[in-house]
Amino acid sequence: MQKSAQLAVITGAGNGIGKAAALLLAADVQTLVLLDADSQNLALLRAKLQQQYTALQIETYALDVTQEVAVQSVFAAIAEHYGRLDILMNAVGGGTAAGYAATRLEEMELAQWQALLNLNLTSTFLCCRAAIPLMKRHQYGRIVNFSSIASQGRRDKVSVAYAASKAGVEGLTRKLAREVAEYGITCNAVAPGITLTERVDEKFWQTRSANEKSAVLASIPLGRLSTPEEQAQVAVFLASGAASYITGQTIEVSGGI
């Protein structure tokens, strides 16, 4: 990536894969715009980045990216202040919105279904829709979305709503890639396996018995969980010039599951 005039937006940047991606991208871009609902985590990340990269411009916005007006406001500010957008990473997401992650379909309330689709799919739609006009201005853009191996039904302890929302991200990615290709914009997705983010560690991994942990690890050919950095490295590759002829793809990063 060329360092000059490169601006990247990362959603879900306060923790997990989004945070890891921000730390990696900081070395390659001029401006980082970091979005997350957790203002405290954003402030901590900003301080860390400013200490390490003194020339880096950093903008942080504490907001809910499932809210249309809030998303429109942020991207309008980017358009006004910078006039361009080169990279969008939609790293926000999760499986525990509005209730227990593994709620079975017949026990699921409509509110939980809608909350998970909003968090994982609607947020991706809203940010992509807001980003594309800015990318078109310079006939260049890299969009990286985040799916999950759950979209293929290959994750226990997650709900049908989570799987459906992530399958939707993959469908959006494939179709959007065709819509924006003529403008020099690529659109790809990363589908992580079980990744030891702070949230997964607290809500999934540490709640398991030793036998359950052994069974999970035995199901992964590489024999371990992923780190957030391993997922972020693939996302950063897809956002780079090295991936200029890749679009409409979902790259599974699952340790071979």
Backbone torsions as a table, in degrees:
resi	resn	phi	psi	omega
1	MET	NA	142.2	173.9
2	GLN	-81.1	130.1	-177.0
3	LYS	-67.6	-34.7	-175.1
4	SER	-67.0	133.9	172.4
5	ALA	59.6	24.7	177.2
6	GLN	-95.3	122.8	178.3
7	LEU	-122.5	129.1	-179.3
8	ALA	-122.6	138.6	172.9
9	VAL	-111.3	131.9	177.4
10	ILE	-126.9	123.6	174.1
11	THR	-93.0	156.2	-176.6
12	GLY	63.7	32.7	-171.7
13	ALA	-79.8	-9.2	-174.1
14	GLY	-73.6	-19.5	-178.7
15	ASN	-159.9	177.0	172.9
16	GLY	59.4	-140.5	-176.2
17	ILE	-65.4	-37.2	178.7
18	GLY	-61.0	-42.9	177.5
19	LYS	-64.2	-44.6	178.9
20	ALA	-60.7	-39.9	178.5
21	ALA	-65.2	-39.9	178.4
22	ALA	-61.6	-42.9	-179.2
23	LEU	-65.6	-33.2	178.2
24	LEU	-77.2	-44.6	-176.8
25	LEU	-68.5	-24.2	-176.6
26	ALA	-56.4	-28.8	-179.0
27	ALA	-77.4	-13.3	-170.7
28	ASP	-118.4	-7.1	-176.5
29	VAL	-123.1	162.9	178.5
30	GLN	-87.1	-36.1	-176.1
31	THR	-135.2	133.8	174.0
32	LEU	-115.9	129.0	173.1
33	VAL	-112.6	115.6	-171.3
34	LEU	-111.2	126.5	-177.5
35	LEU	-118.6	136.3	175.8
36	ASP	-168.1	152.4	177.6
37	ALA	-75.2	-18.8	-176.4
38	ASP	-94.7	98.4	-176.8
39	SER	-65.9	-32.2	-179.0
40	GLN	-67.0	-46.3	178.2
41	ASN	-64.2	-37.0	176.7
42	LEU	-61.5	-42.7	-179.7
43	ALA	-63.9	-40.6	179.0
44	LEU	-65.0	-42.4	179.7
45	LEU	-66.0	-42.6	179.7
46	ARG	-59.1	-45.0	-179.7
47	ALA	-62.0	-40.0	179.5
48	LYS	-65.6	-43.4	-179.9
49	LEU	-67.1	-40.6	-179.4
50	GLN	-65.1	-33.6	178.6
51	GLN	-68.7	-36.9	-176.0
52	GLN	-86.8	-34.4	-176.0
53	TYR	-125.6	88.8	-172.4
54	THR	-68.4	-25.8	-179.0
55	ALA	-89.9	-6.0	-176.2
56	LEU	-75.2	131.8	172.3
57	GLN	-86.6	129.9	-176.7
58	ILE	-128.8	127.6	172.9
59	GLU	-118.7	134.7	177.4
60	THR	-124.4	140.8	178.1
61	TYR	-134.2	121.0	175.2
62	ALA	-89.7	108.2	-177.0
63	LEU	-157.3	164.7	175.0
64	ASP	-95.7	111.0	-174.9
65	VAL	-78.6	6.7	170.2
66	THR	-88.5	-3.8	-177.1
67	GLN	-100.4	117.9	-172.1
68	GLU	-58.4	-47.7	-176.4
69	VAL	-63.8	-40.9	179.8
70	ALA	-63.2	-43.6	178.8
71	VAL	-64.1	-46.2	179.7
72	GLN	-59.2	-38.7	-179.0
73	SER	-63.9	-43.7	-179.6
74	VAL	-64.3	-46.5	-176.7
75	PHE	-71.7	-28.7	173.3
76	ALA	-65.5	-38.6	177.5
77	ALA	-65.9	-39.6	177.0
78	ILE	-62.6	-43.8	179.5
79	ALA	-61.4	-40.7	-177.8
80	GLU	-70.8	-43.2	-173.3
81	HIS	-84.5	-32.5	-172.7
82	TYR	-120.8	-27.4	176.5
83	GLY	72.8	9.1	-179.7
84	ARG	-159.5	164.6	173.5
85	LEU	-151.5	124.2	-175.8
86	ASP	-102.3	-37.3	-174.3
87	ILE	-134.0	133.3	171.2
88	LEU	-125.4	122.9	172.9
89	MET	-115.7	116.9	178.3
90	ASN	-94.2	83.3	-175.6
91	ALA	-97.3	-4.6	178.2
92	VAL	-67.3	148.3	177.4
93	GLY	157.2	177.8	179.6
94	GLY	162.8	172.2	-176.9
95	GLY	-116.2	4.0	-173.9
96	THR	-111.4	9.9	179.9
97	ALA	-60.2	130.8	174.2
98	ALA	60.6	34.0	172.4
99	GLY	139.0	-175.1	-177.0
100	TYR	-63.4	135.2	-171.2
101	ALA	-61.2	-34.9	-172.3
102	ALA	-101.7	24.7	177.2
103	THR	-54.9	129.3	-180.0
104	ARG	-76.6	155.7	-172.8
105	LEU	-55.5	-44.2	-175.0
106	GLU	-71.5	-13.5	179.1
107	GLU	-103.8	-1.8	-172.9
108	MET	-84.3	134.3	174.7
109	GLU	-84.1	153.0	-179.7
110	LEU	-57.1	-36.2	-178.2
111	ALA	-62.4	-38.0	179.1
112	GLN	-69.5	-43.3	176.7
113	TRP	-55.3	-49.9	-177.7
114	GLN	-66.4	-36.8	-179.4
115	ALA	-64.5	-40.2	-179.5
116	LEU	-71.6	-40.2	176.1
117	LEU	-65.5	-38.0	177.7
118	ASN	-64.3	-46.8	-176.4
119	LEU	-64.2	-45.1	-171.6
120	ASN	-93.1	-34.9	-173.4
121	LEU	-107.3	-50.2	-178.2
122	THR	-62.7	-38.3	178.0
123	SER	-61.0	-40.0	178.5
124	THR	-64.9	-44.9	177.0
125	PHE	-58.1	-49.6	-176.0
126	LEU	-62.3	-43.4	-177.5
127	CYS	-72.3	-39.0	176.1
128	CYS	-62.2	-45.7	-178.7
129	ARG	-60.6	-38.3	-179.4
130	ALA	-75.5	-29.1	-175.2
131	ALA	-80.6	-34.0	-170.6
132	ILE	-59.4	-44.2	179.1
133	PRO	-58.8	-35.3	178.0
134	LEU	-69.1	-38.5	178.5
135	MET	-68.7	-36.3	179.4
136	LYS	-61.9	-30.1	-177.9
137	ARG	-55.4	-36.9	-176.2
138	HIS	-114.0	11.7	177.0
139	GLN	53.9	42.5	-179.0
140	TYR	-158.7	141.8	173.2
141	GLY	-178.4	151.9	174.8
142	ARG	-128.7	117.3	175.9
143	ILE	-110.2	127.2	177.6
144	VAL	-125.4	116.2	177.8
145	ASN	-101.7	166.8	178.4
146	PHE	-122.0	119.1	174.3
147	SER	-101.2	-144.4	179.1
148	SER	-169.4	152.6	173.5
149	ILE	-64.3	-13.4	175.7
150	ALA	-63.6	-23.0	180.0
151	SER	-62.9	-22.5	178.2
152	GLN	-99.3	9.8	179.7
153	GLY	76.4	18.3	-175.1
154	ARG	-106.4	39.1	172.3
155	ARG	-141.9	122.8	169.7
156	ASP	-79.2	169.9	176.1
157	LYS	62.5	22.9	170.6
158	VAL	-129.4	158.2	-174.4
159	SER	-89.4	163.9	173.1
160	VAL	-59.5	-37.4	179.9
161	ALA	-62.8	-41.4	178.2
162	TYR	-64.8	-46.2	179.3
163	ALA	-60.6	-42.6	-179.3
164	ALA	-65.8	-40.4	-179.1
165	SER	-65.2	-38.4	-180.0
166	LYS	-75.0	-33.6	172.2
167	ALA	-63.1	-36.3	176.2
168	GLY	-63.0	-38.8	176.7
169	VAL	-60.5	-40.4	-179.9
170	GLU	-67.3	-41.2	177.4
171	GLY	-65.2	-42.9	176.8
172	LEU	-59.0	-44.1	-178.1
173	THR	-61.1	-47.1	-178.3
174	ARG	-63.5	-46.6	-177.2
175	LYS	-70.8	-41.8	-179.8
176	LEU	-64.1	-35.5	178.9
177	ALA	-56.7	-38.9	179.5
178	ARG	-72.5	-35.0	-178.8
179	GLU	-67.8	-34.9	-171.3
180	VAL	-106.6	-0.1	-175.9
181	ALA	-58.7	-38.5	-176.6
182	GLU	-66.3	-13.2	179.7
183	TYR	-100.5	12.7	179.8
184	GLY	75.7	21.2	-178.1
185	ILE	-108.1	130.9	173.1
186	THR	-105.5	154.6	-179.9
187	CYS	-141.9	116.1	-179.1
188	ASN	-134.9	170.8	179.3
189	ALA	-134.9	152.8	171.4
190	VAL	-110.2	133.1	178.2
191	ALA	-114.1	93.8	-177.8
192	PRO	-71.5	149.6	162.5
193	GLY	-81.8	-159.1	-178.5
194	ILE	-68.2	118.0	-174.3
195	THR	-117.9	131.3	-172.4
196	LEU	-83.3	67.2	170.3
197	THR	-76.4	172.0	178.2
198	GLU	-58.4	-43.0	-177.8
199	ARG	-66.5	-45.0	179.9
200	VAL	-65.2	-39.1	178.6
201	ASP	-60.6	-45.7	-176.5
202	GLU	-73.3	-45.5	-170.6
203	LYS	-94.0	-19.6	-177.1
204	PHE	-117.0	-55.1	-168.9
205	TRP	-75.2	-48.1	-175.9
206	GLN	-72.5	-12.9	177.5
207	THR	-87.8	-3.6	-177.5
208	ARG	-92.7	147.3	174.2
209	SER	-74.6	169.1	178.9
210	ALA	-59.9	-39.8	179.0
211	ASN	-66.0	-40.2	178.9
212	GLU	-65.6	-40.7	177.5
213	LYS	-62.6	-41.6	179.3
214	SER	-62.4	-40.1	179.7
215	ALA	-65.4	-40.7	178.0
216	VAL	-61.9	-47.6	-178.5
217	LEU	-65.1	-34.4	179.0
218	ALA	-67.4	-22.9	-180.0
219	SER	-81.3	-8.5	-178.2
220	ILE	-106.1	115.3	-177.9
221	PRO	-51.9	-37.7	178.2
222	LEU	-77.9	-7.8	169.2
223	GLY	76.9	17.3	179.5
224	ARG	-156.0	165.9	174.5
225	LEU	-81.3	159.6	176.3
226	SER	-80.0	155.0	168.5
227	THR	-94.4	156.1	174.8
228	PRO	-57.6	-35.2	-178.8
229	GLU	-63.2	-35.9	179.6
230	GLU	-66.0	-36.4	176.1
231	GLN	-71.1	-42.6	-178.3
232	ALA	-63.9	-35.6	179.6
233	GLN	-60.4	-38.8	178.5
234	VAL	-69.7	-40.8	177.9
235	ALA	-62.0	-42.4	179.5
236	VAL	-65.7	-37.5	174.8
237	PHE	-59.9	-46.3	-179.3
238	LEU	-64.6	-23.2	178.3
239	ALA	-88.3	-0.7	-173.9
240	SER	-100.5	169.6	176.0
241	GLY	-65.1	-22.8	179.8
242	ALA	-65.8	-20.3	-179.9
243	ALA	-106.1	26.8	-171.4
244	SER	-65.1	-19.9	-179.2
245	TYR	-109.9	19.9	177.0
246	ILE	-112.5	122.8	174.4
247	THR	-155.3	151.4	-179.6
248	GLY	74.9	16.0	-174.9
249	GLN	-107.4	151.3	169.4
250	THR	-114.7	116.6	-178.7
251	ILE	-95.6	115.0	-179.9
252	GLU	-82.2	128.4	179.9
253	VAL	-125.0	81.1	-166.5
254	SER	-126.2	5.5	-176.2
255	GLY	71.0	14.6	175.4
256	GLY	97.3	8.3	-180.0
257	ILE	-58.6	NA	NA
